[in-house]
């Protein structure tokens, strides 16, 4: 029997069954609901702010630090019917399902083989940290879905849905504006002999983008999140040499857990409009090298995983032409199936538990620190959300973001000290931020990079005394400025 031509419905059951099992297991693991990334609570707190009004604990009257206005608006809309964390959690599964459906449709359009589509869709769900990224509480799953469906519409020459998606892309993630631009150029060239049709498509894309831009400006005060500049100033420790920075960005591919599927990016020219997507990938890495190459490593490589459906599609496109590659794809999928329960699912569970461990410190601070306490913290979402929107009564803490994403005025110190010194003088910026904010306490994660904030304060002459020691987790310190 030719298994690659086995009934389409039977092969579809394979990724569908795995998706159902993963959904059930994830819901069981999240009682109560939690997320693998603390950043998810930045979106949740922003949605609370949209619904309730007022100011957040950082003194902002509107949402700040939200990368994706579309994701924020979806969470806020569903929050009219559900608690905000539940709404965010529900959207994760909806977007993961949309992504899986788009990937299946893309692979069927590319390879016309249910077997290849089943292997590719299953790989897209469980390869490396794919499920972790789909369930991280951020817009990663939405970005993966948008790219999968965009590539699918390209293959099927469905120009109107692609135009709508192009208008949405910049507001899902800013870097997707580049893909929207590349697709617009490609479509304009292809339809250069049909100006009326081209104008209709352009108008649709522009109208969708204008509506979302207006909503973003009205509710957040910005068309695009201004956090990229603050991140670049705080995190950039890479050498100035462009070649080394580009190598650093590409090196993340080897550590992402999906290096095999992403090799398929080199095969994208085998797809219709494949050069457009390959150009987008290359532009992404060049831009990352110029701005912030270390960001490619952040938060479980979440900026790399939207490339996963493209890499898989590249492999499937070639396998459809060279049948000998089909067993390689099947073997790769099998390896991911074997590794997932023992490696990747275990990582997901540990990440959720680590993030859930923030609740005790939030409760302690709410019970022991006075209203008006001025707390230095590093871009933390959970504590800010819990103290303002969950605590009963809400606590009136004043939070100061040492990074500058939630306290935009702080980013100027990183622009002055941190960025020019490639991180060596970050302690000077943290010192100035703490002084200007008149910090009385600090909440710091006692892990690696973030734990260095305690050292920065001590080096600057601050008295830093632990009042809630919590090794390996977030800790609370009482601060006294240098005399």
Secondary structure, 3 states (H helix, E strand, C coil): CCHHHCCHHHHHHHHHHHHHHHHHHHHHHCCCCCCCCCCHHHHHHHHHHHHHCCCCCCCCCCCCCCCCHHHHHHHHHHCCCCCHHHHHHHHHHHHHHHHHHHHHHHHHHHHCCHHHHHHHHHHHHHCCCHHHHHCCCCCHHHHHHHHHHHHHHHHHCCHHHHHHHHHHHCCCCCCHHHHHHHHHHHHHHHCCCCHHHHHHHHHHHHHHHHHHHHHHHHHHCCCCCCHHHHHHHHHCCCCCCHHHHHHHHHHHHHHCCCHHHHHHHHHHHHCCCHHHHHHHHHHHHHHHHHHCHHHHHHHHHCCCHHHHHHHHHHHHHHHHHCHHHHHHHHHHHHHHHHHHHHHHHHHHHHHHHHHHCHHHHHHHHHHHCCCCCEEEECCCCHHHHHHHHHCCCCCCCEEEECCCCCCHHHHHHHHHHHCCCCCCCHHHHHHHHHHHCCCCEEEEECCHHHHHHHHHHHHCCCEEEEEECCCCCEEEEEEECCC
